[in-house]
Amino acid sequence: MENVKNLNWDSFGKLRISLTRVLSLGNGIIKRHCKIWAFQSLNVVVAIGSFISFFLAISCVYLYLFPGSRHVIRSYGISEPASVVKKCNVFEGRWIPDESYPLYNASQCPFAERGFNCLANGRRDRGYTKWRWKPKNCEIPRFDARTVLEKLRGKRVVFVGDSLSRTQWESLICLLMTGVDDKKSVYEVKGNKITKKIRFLGVRFSSFDLRIDFYRSVFLVQPSSVPSRAPKRVKTTLRLDLLDDINKEWIDSDVLIFNSGHWWTPSKLYEIGWYFQVGKALKLGMPISTAFKKALNTWATWVETKVNTNRTSVFFRTFESAHWSGKNRNVCKVPRRPWSNTRGRDRSLISDAIIKVVKKMRVPVNVLHVTRMGAFRSDGHVGSWSENPSVPDCSHWCLPGVPDMWNEILFSHLLAMNSVSLQ
């Protein structure tokens, strides 16, 4: 992300030299005009020369400071302590073994859902917890729970999406719990047990006046009743032109993280009687990919018109790689080590749609492009180590595990860029 504040004094020295040359050029132009057009008023020549010099100087300054167009999608850069500030795309890299991981024990975190605690559910190998994401050209600072807690004092962080969003929410809470002395000062605001059956879960860190909330909204748009005269196969509709009716509860936040995608499949829509609707019109033949893009545009309009992005840092996480195999994609085999390559799972039509929509937005929104980094981690899934081992799971992740790295990237970026007010 290009940022004027990253320019150092050497850069401004070069800029001063450039401006001096431009102004000298302007003076030369003035002198030549005076010789050729001596019969004209000296005042007119000076005025024209000054205008040209000013125009050239302004053009030079603009091109120097803004060499390219500003994109709404921000490339994530982690600053290195060097004389020249370097940036890199933290989503381009590889997983490396690191014995200092994991950063927490899920069994000691009361907010880690039992279904994601693979070690507690009988998984014997711990190797999947010992990997760290290493970008090609920089390092991601190690997550310092106490520092993050202090920076987030008095703030509200909100996650909105499906169960993968809830996993990231649980991961963040467990990471932050390691920086809290009095564990009893952290509690679910309504006394609820962490479960997938509740639409809202909120955890308060009372010593820091910090809230970390989760809202279950798997489609982001609003389910609706069936219109009159609809075919019998239509049991429910998704209003692609209306955001989920709980959207007002998301607005008052300092960090807002969205995800969606895993429910946009025939098995979770058409096959159970869910179809699409825009206004009063039922869209029976609309492809799921088209409907998803329409829903994303509805979300984008909502962000642009309802969210104060001067206060709220908005993120959208891309599709998280699943690792089902077999002819019908119903076989779940969890190896002991990450894959050495992505095997084609580093691209996703859902992720592409998210990036395309965000790129066109008129307000700053950040894309957490985790698709590729997750593609290697076939070893990190829940598999048969869940509360229901008879139903294998190659979509969700064990905790601790891959979602912890999403949070490390998210908060290293926020703190480095001062996206959360640090005053």
BAVOBA-100245 format. One record per residue (C-alpha): x, y, z; residue number from 0; residue in one letter. Coordinates in steps of 0.25 Angstrom, whole numbers, plus 5000, padded with zeros to 4 digits. Last residue first. Example, Ala and Ser with C-alpha at 12.3 -4.5 7.8 and 13.67 -1.06 7.14 Angstrom:
// BAVOBA-100245
node xx 5055	yy 4996	zz 5029	num 1	residu S
node xx 5049	yy 4982	zz 5031	num 0	residu A
***
This chain:
// BAVOBA-100245
node xx 4984	yy 5028	zz 5083	num 422	residu Q
node xx 4985	yy 5016	zz 5075	num 421	residu L
node xx 4973	yy 5018	zz 5066	num 420	residu S
node xx 4971	yy 5005	zz 5058	num 419	residu V
node xx 4976	yy 5006	zz 5044	num 418	residu S
node xx 4989	yy 5011	zz 5050	num 417	residu N
node xx 4996	yy 5004	zz 5038	num 416	residu M
node xx 5005	yy 4995	zz 5046	num 415	residu A
node xx 4994	yy 4992	zz 5056	num 414	residu L
node xx 4984	yy 4988	zz 5046	num 413	residu L
node xx 4994	yy 4980	zz 5037	num 412	residu H
node xx 4999	yy 4972	zz 5049	num 411	residu S
node xx 4985	yy 4970	zz 5053	num 410	residu F
node xx 4980	yy 4964	zz 5041	num 409	residu L
node xx 4992	yy 4956	zz 5038	num 408	residu I
node xx 4993	yy 4950	zz 5052	num 407	residu E
node xx 4978	yy 4947	zz 5051	num 406	residu N
node xx 4979	yy 4940	zz 5038	num 405	residu W
node xx 4990	yy 4932	zz 5044	num 404	residu M
node xx 4981	yy 4927	zz 5056	num 403	residu D
node xx 4971	yy 4922	zz 5046	num 402	residu P
node xx 4981	yy 4912	zz 5041	num 401	residu V
node xx 4983	yy 4905	zz 5054	num 400	residu G
node xx 4979	yy 4904	zz 5069	num 399	residu P
node xx 4968	yy 4901	zz 5067	num 398	residu L
node xx 4965	yy 4891	zz 5056	num 397	residu C
node xx 4960	yy 4896	zz 5043	num 396	residu W
node xx 4946	yy 4894	zz 5036	num 395	residu H
node xx 4944	yy 4889	zz 5022	num 394	residu S
node xx 4950	yy 4875	zz 5022	num 393	residu C
node xx 4940	yy 4869	zz 5032	num 392	residu D
node xx 4938	yy 4855	zz 5035	num 391	residu P
node xx 4924	yy 4851	zz 5040	num 390	residu V
node xx 4925	yy 4838	zz 5049	num 389	residu S
node xx 4934	yy 4846	zz 5058	num 388	residu P
node xx 4923	yy 4855	zz 5063	num 387	residu N
node xx 4929	yy 4864	zz 5074	num 386	residu E
node xx 4941	yy 4866	zz 5064	num 385	residu S
node xx 4954	yy 4859	zz 5061	num 384	residu W
node xx 4949	yy 4851	zz 5049	num 383	residu S
node xx 4955	yy 4862	zz 5039	num 382	residu G
node xx 4956	yy 4875	zz 5047	num 381	residu V
node xx 4965	yy 4881	zz 5036	num 380	residu H
node xx 4979	yy 4885	zz 5037	num 379	residu G
node xx 4987	yy 4875	zz 5029	num 378	residu D
node xx 4981	yy 4879	zz 5016	num 377	residu S
node xx 4988	yy 4892	zz 5019	num 376	residu R
node xx 4994	yy 4896	zz 5005	num 375	residu F
node xx 4981	yy 4902	zz 5000	num 374	residu A
node xx 4980	yy 4911	zz 5012	num 373	residu G
node xx 4991	yy 4920	zz 5008	num 372	residu M
node xx 4985	yy 4921	zz 4994	num 371	residu R
node xx 4971	yy 4925	zz 4998	num 370	residu T
node xx 4975	yy 4934	zz 5009	num 369	residu V
node xx 4972	yy 4947	zz 5002	num 368	residu H
node xx 4969	yy 4956	zz 5013	num 367	residu L
node xx 4963	yy 4967	zz 5005	num 366	residu V
node xx 4963	yy 4981	zz 5011	num 365	residu N
node xx 4952	yy 4992	zz 5008	num 364	residu V
node xx 4954	yy 5006	zz 5006	num 363	residu P
node xx 4942	yy 5014	zz 5000	num 362	residu V
node xx 4937	yy 5015	zz 4986	num 361	residu R
node xx 4936	yy 5001	zz 4983	num 360	residu M
node xx 4940	yy 4995	zz 4969	num 359	residu K
node xx 4952	yy 4987	zz 4974	num 358	residu K
node xx 4943	yy 4981	zz 4985	num 357	residu V
node xx 4934	yy 4975	zz 4975	num 356	residu V
node xx 4945	yy 4968	zz 4967	num 355	residu K
node xx 4952	yy 4963	zz 4979	num 354	residu I
node xx 4940	yy 4956	zz 4984	num 353	residu I
node xx 4936	yy 4950	zz 4971	num 352	residu A
node xx 4950	yy 4945	zz 4969	num 351	residu D
node xx 4949	yy 4939	zz 4983	num 350	residu S
node xx 4936	yy 4932	zz 4980	num 349	residu I
node xx 4942	yy 4927	zz 4967	num 348	residu L
node xx 4953	yy 4921	zz 4975	num 347	residu S
node xx 4968	yy 4919	zz 4972	num 346	residu R
node xx 4979	yy 4913	zz 4980	num 345	residu D
node xx 4973	yy 4900	zz 4980	num 344	residu R
node xx 4980	yy 4895	zz 4968	num 343	residu G
node xx 4989	yy 4885	zz 4974	num 342	residu R
node xx 4994	yy 4896	zz 4984	num 341	residu T
node xx 5008	yy 4890	zz 4985	num 340	residu N
node xx 5016	yy 4883	zz 4996	num 339	residu S
node xx 5004	yy 4879	zz 5003	num 338	residu W
node xx 5004	yy 4881	zz 5018	num 337	residu P
node xx 5008	yy 4870	zz 5028	num 336	residu R
node xx 5001	yy 4859	zz 5035	num 335	residu R
node xx 4990	yy 4856	zz 5025	num 334	residu P
node xx 4975	yy 4858	zz 5026	num 333	residu V
node xx 4967	yy 4849	zz 5017	num 332	residu K
node xx 4952	yy 4854	zz 5015	num 331	residu C
node xx 4944	yy 4847	zz 5004	num 330	residu V
node xx 4931	yy 4854	zz 4999	num 329	residu N
node xx 4936	yy 4861	zz 4987	num 328	residu R
node xx 4927	yy 4853	zz 4978	num 327	residu N
node xx 4938	yy 4846	zz 4971	num 326	residu K
node xx 4948	yy 4846	zz 4983	num 325	residu G
node xx 4954	yy 4857	zz 4990	num 324	residu S
node xx 4950	yy 4868	zz 5000	num 323	residu W
node xx 4961	yy 4878	zz 5003	num 322	residu H
node xx 4954	yy 4891	zz 5006	num 321	residu A
node xx 4961	yy 4904	zz 5003	num 320	residu S
node xx 4956	yy 4917	zz 5010	num 319	residu E
node xx 4948	yy 4927	zz 5001	num 318	residu F
node xx 4953	yy 4941	zz 5003	num 317	residu T
node xx 4952	yy 4949	zz 5015	num 316	residu R
node xx 4946	yy 4963	zz 5014	num 315	residu F
node xx 4951	yy 4974	zz 5023	num 314	residu F
node xx 4946	yy 4988	zz 5027	num 313	residu V
node xx 4953	yy 4997	zz 5037	num 312	residu S
node xx 4943	yy 5006	zz 5044	num 311	residu T
node xx 4945	yy 5020	zz 5048	num 310	residu R
node xx 4948	yy 5028	zz 5035	num 309	residu N
node xx 4940	yy 5016	zz 5028	num 308	residu T
node xx 4927	yy 5021	zz 5034	num 307	residu N
node xx 4918	yy 5010	zz 5030	num 306	residu V
node xx 4904	yy 5012	zz 5024	num 305	residu K
node xx 4905	yy 5017	zz 5010	num 304	residu T
node xx 4918	yy 5010	zz 5004	num 303	residu E
node xx 4917	yy 4998	zz 5013	num 302	residu V
node xx 4902	yy 4996	zz 5009	num 301	residu W
node xx 4906	yy 4998	zz 4994	num 300	residu T
node xx 4917	yy 4987	zz 4995	num 299	residu A
node xx 4907	yy 4977	zz 5002	num 298	residu W
node xx 4897	yy 4979	zz 4991	num 297	residu T
node xx 4908	yy 4977	zz 4981	num 296	residu N
node xx 4912	yy 4964	zz 4988	num 295	residu L
node xx 4898	yy 4959	zz 4988	num 294	residu A
node xx 4898	yy 4961	zz 4973	num 293	residu K
node xx 4911	yy 4954	zz 4971	num 292	residu K
node xx 4906	yy 4942	zz 4979	num 291	residu F
node xx 4893	yy 4942	zz 4970	num 290	residu A
node xx 4901	yy 4941	zz 4958	num 289	residu T
node xx 4910	yy 4930	zz 4963	num 288	residu S
node xx 4897	yy 4923	zz 4968	num 287	residu I
node xx 4891	yy 4923	zz 4954	num 286	residu P
node xx 4878	yy 4930	zz 4952	num 285	residu M
node xx 4867	yy 4921	zz 4947	num 284	residu G
node xx 4857	yy 4922	zz 4958	num 283	residu L
node xx 4858	yy 4937	zz 4960	num 282	residu K
node xx 4846	yy 4941	zz 4967	num 281	residu L
node xx 4842	yy 4956	zz 4965	num 280	residu A
node xx 4836	yy 4964	zz 4976	num 279	residu K
node xx 4849	yy 4972	zz 4978	num 278	residu G
node xx 4860	yy 4962	zz 4974	num 277	residu V
node xx 4858	yy 4948	zz 4979	num 276	residu Q
node xx 4866	yy 4935	zz 4979	num 275	residu F
node xx 4863	yy 4921	zz 4982	num 274	residu Y
node xx 4864	yy 4912	zz 4994	num 273	residu W
node xx 4856	yy 4899	zz 4993	num 272	residu G
node xx 4866	yy 4889	zz 5000	num 271	residu I
node xx 4873	yy 4884	zz 4987	num 270	residu E
node xx 4873	yy 4898	zz 4981	num 269	residu Y
node xx 4881	yy 4905	zz 4993	num 268	residu L
node xx 4890	yy 4897	zz 5002	num 267	residu K
node xx 4892	yy 4885	zz 4993	num 266	residu S
node xx 4893	yy 4895	zz 4981	num 265	residu P
node xx 4904	yy 4903	zz 4987	num 264	residu T
node xx 4906	yy 4917	zz 4992	num 263	residu W
node xx 4907	yy 4912	zz 5007	num 262	residu W
node xx 4922	yy 4912	zz 5007	num 261	residu H
node xx 4923	yy 4926	zz 5001	num 260	residu G
node xx 4923	yy 4937	zz 5011	num 259	residu S
node xx 4932	yy 4945	zz 5020	num 258	residu N
node xx 4932	yy 4958	zz 5027	num 257	residu F
node xx 4941	yy 4966	zz 5037	num 256	residu I
node xx 4938	yy 4979	zz 5043	num 255	residu L
node xx 4948	yy 4986	zz 5052	num 254	residu V
node xx 4944	yy 4999	zz 5060	num 253	residu D
node xx 4929	yy 4995	zz 5061	num 252	residu S
node xx 4916	yy 5002	zz 5062	num 251	residu D
node xx 4911	yy 4997	zz 5048	num 250	residu I
node xx 4909	yy 4982	zz 5051	num 249	residu W
node xx 4896	yy 4983	zz 5059	num 248	residu E
node xx 4889	yy 4990	zz 5048	num 247	residu K
node xx 4891	yy 4978	zz 5039	num 246	residu N
node xx 4882	yy 4969	zz 5046	num 245	residu I
node xx 4872	yy 4969	zz 5035	num 244	residu D
node xx 4882	yy 4963	zz 5025	num 243	residu D
node xx 4885	yy 4972	zz 5013	num 242	residu L
node xx 4874	yy 4973	zz 5003	num 241	residu L
node xx 4875	yy 4973	zz 4988	num 240	residu D
node xx 4878	yy 4958	zz 4987	num 239	residu L
node xx 4866	yy 4955	zz 4995	num 238	residu R
node xx 4868	yy 4940	zz 4998	num 237	residu L
node xx 4856	yy 4931	zz 4996	num 236	residu T
node xx 4850	yy 4920	zz 5004	num 235	residu T
node xx 4842	yy 4907	zz 5001	num 234	residu K
node xx 4841	yy 4908	zz 4986	num 233	residu V
node xx 4838	yy 4894	zz 4981	num 232	residu R
node xx 4823	yy 4897	zz 4981	num 231	residu K
node xx 4825	yy 4907	zz 4970	num 230	residu P
node xx 4822	yy 4922	zz 4974	num 229	residu A
node xx 4808	yy 4927	zz 4973	num 228	residu R
node xx 4810	yy 4936	zz 4985	num 227	residu S
node xx 4824	yy 4940	zz 4989	num 226	residu P
node xx 4831	yy 4931	zz 4998	num 225	residu V
node xx 4836	yy 4937	zz 5011	num 224	residu S
node xx 4850	yy 4944	zz 5012	num 223	residu S
node xx 4864	yy 4941	zz 5015	num 222	residu P
node xx 4872	yy 4954	zz 5015	num 221	residu Q
node xx 4886	yy 4956	zz 5010	num 220	residu V
node xx 4900	yy 4953	zz 5017	num 219	residu L
node xx 4898	yy 4938	zz 5012	num 218	residu F
node xx 4904	yy 4931	zz 5024	num 217	residu V
node xx 4899	yy 4942	zz 5034	num 216	residu S
node xx 4904	yy 4938	zz 5048	num 215	residu R
node xx 4908	yy 4950	zz 5056	num 214	residu Y
node xx 4921	yy 4949	zz 5064	num 213	residu F
node xx 4926	yy 4960	zz 5074	num 212	residu D
node xx 4939	yy 4963	zz 5081	num 211	residu I
node xx 4937	yy 4974	zz 5091	num 210	residu R
node xx 4948	yy 4982	zz 5098	num 209	residu L
node xx 4946	yy 4990	zz 5111	num 208	residu D
node xx 4961	yy 4986	zz 5114	num 207	residu F
node xx 4959	yy 4980	zz 5128	num 206	residu S
node xx 4945	yy 4975	zz 5123	num 205	residu S
node xx 4949	yy 4967	zz 5111	num 204	residu F
node xx 4935	yy 4964	zz 5106	num 203	residu R
node xx 4931	yy 4953	zz 5097	num 202	residu V
node xx 4919	yy 4954	zz 5088	num 201	residu G
node xx 4911	yy 4943	zz 5081	num 200	residu L
node xx 4900	yy 4945	zz 5072	num 199	residu F
node xx 4892	yy 4936	zz 5063	num 198	residu R
node xx 4892	yy 4924	zz 5072	num 197	residu I
node xx 4892	yy 4910	zz 5067	num 196	residu K
node xx 4907	yy 4909	zz 5064	num 195	residu K
node xx 4911	yy 4908	zz 5079	num 194	residu T
node xx 4919	yy 4915	zz 5089	num 193	residu I
node xx 4911	yy 4914	zz 5102	num 192	residu K
node xx 4903	yy 4927	zz 5105	num 191	residu N
node xx 4905	yy 4936	zz 5117	num 190	residu G
node xx 4899	yy 4948	zz 5110	num 189	residu K
node xx 4912	yy 4956	zz 5109	num 188	residu V
node xx 4921	yy 4944	zz 5108	num 187	residu E
node xx 4932	yy 4946	zz 5118	num 186	residu Y
node xx 4946	yy 4951	zz 5120	num 185	residu V
node xx 4949	yy 4956	zz 5134	num 184	residu S
node xx 4949	yy 4942	zz 5139	num 183	residu K
node xx 4963	yy 4940	zz 5132	num 182	residu K
node xx 4969	yy 4950	zz 5141	num 181	residu D
node xx 4983	yy 4952	zz 5135	num 180	residu D
node xx 4979	yy 4954	zz 5121	num 179	residu V
node xx 4990	yy 4953	zz 5110	num 178	residu G
node xx 4988	yy 4938	zz 5107	num 177	residu T
node xx 4973	yy 4941	zz 5105	num 176	residu M
node xx 4976	yy 4950	zz 5093	num 175	residu L
node xx 4980	yy 4938	zz 5085	num 174	residu L
node xx 4968	yy 4930	zz 5090	num 173	residu C
node xx 4958	yy 4941	zz 5086	num 172	residu I
node xx 4965	yy 4943	zz 5072	num 171	residu L
node xx 4963	yy 4928	zz 5070	num 170	residu S
node xx 4949	yy 4928	zz 5074	num 169	residu E
node xx 4945	yy 4939	zz 5064	num 168	residu W
node xx 4953	yy 4932	zz 5053	num 167	residu Q
node xx 4945	yy 4919	zz 5055	num 166	residu T
node xx 4932	yy 4928	zz 5056	num 165	residu R
node xx 4936	yy 4933	zz 5042	num 164	residu S
node xx 4938	yy 4919	zz 5037	num 163	residu L
node xx 4924	yy 4916	zz 5043	num 162	residu S
node xx 4917	yy 4926	zz 5034	num 161	residu D
node xx 4918	yy 4941	zz 5033	num 160	residu G
node xx 4920	yy 4954	zz 5041	num 159	residu V
node xx 4932	yy 4957	zz 5051	num 158	residu F
node xx 4931	yy 4970	zz 5059	num 157	residu V
node xx 4942	yy 4976	zz 5067	num 156	residu V
node xx 4938	yy 4987	zz 5077	num 155	residu R
node xx 4949	yy 4997	zz 5083	num 154	residu K
node xx 4951	yy 5002	zz 5097	num 153	residu G
node xx 4965	yy 4996	zz 5098	num 152	residu R
node xx 4969	yy 4991	zz 5085	num 151	residu L
node xx 4983	yy 4996	zz 5085	num 150	residu K
node xx 4985	yy 4990	zz 5099	num 149	residu E
node xx 4979	yy 4977	zz 5095	num 148	residu L
node xx 4988	yy 4976	zz 5083	num 147	residu V
node xx 5000	yy 4979	zz 5091	num 146	residu T
node xx 4997	yy 4969	zz 5102	num 145	residu R
node xx 4994	yy 4958	zz 5091	num 144	residu A
node xx 5007	yy 4960	zz 5084	num 143	residu D
node xx 5005	yy 4952	zz 5071	num 142	residu F
node xx 5019	yy 4950	zz 5065	num 141	residu R
node xx 5022	yy 4960	zz 5054	num 140	residu P
node xx 5020	yy 4955	zz 5040	num 139	residu I
node xx 5033	yy 4954	zz 5033	num 138	residu E
node xx 5037	yy 4960	zz 5019	num 137	residu C
node xx 5040	yy 4956	zz 5005	num 136	residu N
node xx 5034	yy 4943	zz 5002	num 135	residu K
node xx 5023	yy 4942	zz 5013	num 134	residu P
node xx 5025	yy 4932	zz 5024	num 133	residu K
node xx 5013	yy 4925	zz 5029	num 132	residu W
node xx 5016	yy 4917	zz 5042	num 131	residu R
node xx 5014	yy 4903	zz 5045	num 130	residu W
node xx 5015	yy 4895	zz 5058	num 129	residu K
node xx 5000	yy 4892	zz 5060	num 128	residu T
node xx 4999	yy 4882	zz 5049	num 127	residu Y
node xx 5010	yy 4874	zz 5056	num 126	residu G
node xx 5002	yy 4871	zz 5068	num 125	residu R
node xx 4999	yy 4856	zz 5064	num 124	residu D
node xx 4990	yy 4849	zz 5074	num 123	residu R
node xx 4976	yy 4855	zz 5070	num 122	residu R
node xx 4966	yy 4850	zz 5080	num 121	residu G
node xx 4955	yy 4860	zz 5082	num 120	residu N
node xx 4964	yy 4869	zz 5091	num 119	residu A
node xx 4974	yy 4870	zz 5081	num 118	residu L
node xx 4964	yy 4873	zz 5070	num 117	residu C
node xx 4958	yy 4885	zz 5078	num 116	residu N
node xx 4949	yy 4890	zz 5066	num 115	residu F
node xx 4937	yy 4882	zz 5071	num 114	residu G
node xx 4939	yy 4886	zz 5085	num 113	residu R
node xx 4937	yy 4901	zz 5082	num 112	residu E
node xx 4949	yy 4910	zz 5087	num 111	residu A
node xx 4943	yy 4920	zz 5096	num 110	residu F
node xx 4947	yy 4914	zz 5109	num 109	residu P
node xx 4962	yy 4914	zz 5105	num 108	residu C
node xx 4970	yy 4905	zz 5114	num 107	residu Q
node xx 4967	yy 4893	zz 5105	num 106	residu S
node xx 4970	yy 4901	zz 5092	num 105	residu A
node xx 4985	yy 4903	zz 5097	num 104	residu N
node xx 4991	yy 4916	zz 5092	num 103	residu Y
node xx 5001	yy 4921	zz 5082	num 102	residu L
node xx 5004	yy 4908	zz 5075	num 101	residu P
node xx 5015	yy 4909	zz 5072	num 100	residu Y
node xx 5029	yy 4912	zz 5076	num 99	residu S
node xx 5034	yy 4899	zz 5069	num 98	residu E
node xx 5033	yy 4906	zz 5056	num 97	residu D
node xx 5032	yy 4898	zz 5043	num 96	residu P
node xx 5030	yy 4907	zz 5030	num 95	residu I
node xx 5018	yy 4910	zz 5022	num 94	residu W
node xx 5020	yy 4917	zz 5009	num 93	residu R
node xx 5019	yy 4931	zz 5003	num 92	residu G
node xx 5010	yy 4940	zz 4995	num 91	residu E
node xx 4999	yy 4945	zz 5004	num 90	residu F
node xx 5008	yy 4955	zz 5011	num 89	residu V
node xx 5009	yy 4963	zz 4999	num 88	residu N
node xx 5022	yy 4971	zz 5002	num 87	residu C
node xx 5026	yy 4985	zz 5006	num 86	residu K
node xx 5040	yy 4991	zz 5009	num 85	residu K
node xx 5043	yy 5004	zz 5016	num 84	residu V
node xx 5057	yy 5008	zz 5012	num 83	residu V
node xx 5066	yy 5011	zz 5024	num 82	residu S
node xx 5062	yy 4998	zz 5030	num 81	residu A
node xx 5052	yy 4993	zz 5041	num 80	residu P
node xx 5043	yy 4985	zz 5032	num 79	residu E
node xx 5029	yy 4989	zz 5029	num 78	residu S
node xx 5018	yy 4978	zz 5027	num 77	residu I
node xx 5011	yy 4981	zz 5015	num 76	residu G
node xx 4997	yy 4976	zz 5011	num 75	residu Y
node xx 4992	yy 4980	zz 4997	num 74	residu S
node xx 4980	yy 4989	zz 4999	num 73	residu R
node xx 4968	yy 4987	zz 4990	num 72	residu I
node xx 4963	yy 5001	zz 4988	num 71	residu V
node xx 4973	yy 5004	zz 4977	num 70	residu H
node xx 4980	yy 5017	zz 4976	num 69	residu R
node xx 4985	yy 5020	zz 4962	num 68	residu S
node xx 5000	yy 5020	zz 4960	num 67	residu G
node xx 5012	yy 5029	zz 4962	num 66	residu P
node xx 5005	yy 5037	zz 4973	num 65	residu F
node xx 5016	yy 5045	zz 4980	num 64	residu L
node xx 5026	yy 5047	zz 4969	num 63	residu Y
node xx 5015	yy 5049	zz 4958	num 62	residu L
node xx 5007	yy 5059	zz 4966	num 61	residu Y
node xx 5020	yy 5067	zz 4970	num 60	residu V
node xx 5024	yy 5067	zz 4955	num 59	residu C
node xx 5011	yy 5072	zz 4951	num 58	residu S
node xx 5010	yy 5083	zz 4961	num 57	residu I
node xx 5024	yy 5088	zz 4957	num 56	residu A
node xx 5020	yy 5087	zz 4942	num 55	residu L
node xx 5008	yy 5095	zz 4944	num 54	residu F
node xx 5015	yy 5106	zz 4953	num 53	residu F
node xx 5026	yy 5107	zz 4943	num 52	residu S
node xx 5016	yy 5109	zz 4932	num 51	residu I
node xx 5008	yy 5119	zz 4940	num 50	residu F
node xx 5021	yy 5127	zz 4943	num 49	residu S
node xx 5025	yy 5128	zz 4929	num 48	residu G
node xx 5012	yy 5133	zz 4924	num 47	residu I
node xx 5011	yy 5144	zz 4935	num 46	residu A
node xx 5026	yy 5148	zz 4933	num 45	residu V
node xx 5023	yy 5149	zz 4918	num 44	residu V
node xx 5010	yy 5158	zz 4920	num 43	residu V
node xx 5018	yy 5167	zz 4930	num 42	residu N
node xx 5029	yy 5169	zz 4920	num 41	residu L
node xx 5019	yy 5175	zz 4910	num 40	residu S
node xx 5021	yy 5170	zz 4896	num 39	residu Q
node xx 5031	yy 5175	zz 4886	num 38	residu F
node xx 5042	yy 5166	zz 4892	num 37	residu A
node xx 5035	yy 5154	zz 4887	num 36	residu W
node xx 5046	yy 5146	zz 4883	num 35	residu I
node xx 5056	yy 5150	zz 4894	num 34	residu K
node xx 5046	yy 5151	zz 4905	num 33	residu C
node xx 5040	yy 5137	zz 4902	num 32	residu H
node xx 5054	yy 5131	zz 4903	num 31	residu R
node xx 5056	yy 5137	zz 4917	num 30	residu K
node xx 5042	yy 5132	zz 4922	num 29	residu I
node xx 5045	yy 5118	zz 4917	num 28	residu I
node xx 5058	yy 5118	zz 4924	num 27	residu G
node xx 5051	yy 5123	zz 4937	num 26	residu N
node xx 5042	yy 5111	zz 4935	num 25	residu G
node xx 5053	yy 5101	zz 4933	num 24	residu L
node xx 5060	yy 5107	zz 4946	num 23	residu S
node xx 5046	yy 5104	zz 4953	num 22	residu L
node xx 5046	yy 5090	zz 4949	num 21	residu V
node xx 5060	yy 5088	zz 4953	num 20	residu R
node xx 5058	yy 5093	zz 4966	num 19	residu T
node xx 5045	yy 5085	zz 4968	num 18	residu L
node xx 5053	yy 5072	zz 4964	num 17	residu S
node xx 5064	yy 5076	zz 4974	num 16	residu I
node xx 5054	yy 5078	zz 4985	num 15	residu R
node xx 5047	yy 5064	zz 4982	num 14	residu L
node xx 5061	yy 5058	zz 4983	num 13	residu K
node xx 5062	yy 5064	zz 4997	num 12	residu G
node xx 5048	yy 5059	zz 5000	num 11	residu F
node xx 5052	yy 5045	zz 4997	num 10	residu S
node xx 5064	yy 5046	zz 5006	num 9	residu D
node xx 5055	yy 5051	zz 5017	num 8	residu W
node xx 5047	yy 5038	zz 5017	num 7	residu N
node xx 5034	yy 5035	zz 5009	num 6	residu L
node xx 5025	yy 5025	zz 5018	num 5	residu N
node xx 5015	yy 5036	zz 5021	num 4	residu K
node xx 5011	yy 5037	zz 5007	num 3	residu V
node xx 5006	yy 5023	zz 5007	num 2	residu N
node xx 5006	yy 5013	zz 4996	num 1	residu E
node xx 5000	yy 5000	zz 5000	num 0	residu M
***
